Amino acid sequence: MQVVMREVCAVITKGTLVDGDMVAVSSAPLLMFSLTECCLPEGASMIGVCVVDASMSCFQLGQVLP
């Protein structure tokens, strides 16, 4: 049995568009949002947030103690 390995040559999804030529065609933001919760030793929890705009190559991180 022969195993053939391939490399990733492009990532093209609505949230992770990385081809510069394709981004220039559309000015619409390409946003991704991530949310996670972490339990702290005191019994409280912390919520982490990340927002990525792939069309502008910027991201923002934050955390909240509810």
GIKA-V32991 format. One record per residue. N is the residue number from 0. PHI is phi as a letter, one per 20 degrees, with the letter a starting at -180 (999 if undefined). Layout:
N:PHI
N:PHI
This chain:
0:999
1:d
2:d
3:d
4:d
5:c
6:e
7:f
8:d
9:a
10:d
11:c
12:c
13:g
14:e
15:c
16:f
17:d
18:e
19:g
20:f
21:f
22:f
23:f
24:f
25:d
26:e
27:f
28:f
29:d
30:d
31:c
32:c
33:c
34:c
35:b
36:c
37:c
38:e
39:e
40:g
41:f
42:n
43:e
44:c
45:c
46:d
47:d
48:c
49:c
50:c
51:c
52:d
53:f
54:f
55:d
56:l
57:c
58:b
59:c
60:d
61:a
62:b
63:c
64:d
65:f
